[in-house]
Amino acid sequence: LTRVHIPPNCRVVRLHLDPGTDAYRDYRATLHDVSGVELWAQGQLQTANVQGGNAITLTFPCELLPEGDYHARLHGLSPGAPPVRLRRYDFRVLRD
């Protein structure tokens, strides 16, 4: 399980998600707690070069994530079509 360490004075968390080989013009991402409740969502996301590879960057406030387990979901968006569920990214938040 990927661990995300959050320092005490944190303002925002940035997660870089690898979309894999799926190529969409836009993406939608959601953040869920361990029970599956959606905590955050954002659409119209696009890939960018991050550390030599394509990634989708999610940015949200640190206070949204107390210690615990979470998952992010990535969906591909195509005009006139419903979102396509692509990947799930599980992670654990640890407060320093």
Steps between C-alpha positions, in 0.01 A plus 500: 500500500645836398561726799448876487672691782341834587705746708333708775508829305366355173262712291443285190562142397599418142455147373636401161297223339633294212216463245673200341457443131145638492493822300217745552483871436366559851473305822292513817638399838326426828636448850333253738544399862539136603123447511461630141351840582600757236690786667615700199461504122640695209443477126665637187842376616773445243830317498826688540864400501600415858847360565540377143157336465138593450295550815184663620556721802234530769526793741282531810521640856694300759220529756289280273720203592533394863710187557346197338449306181362653180471435131483719193314401186582618152244517218559577133272761342393506136254752351146360486589180688468398864822502711709184469636362829874448452698442817489499877794626708508387865709689754545558872539847655741536790534824693855596604 
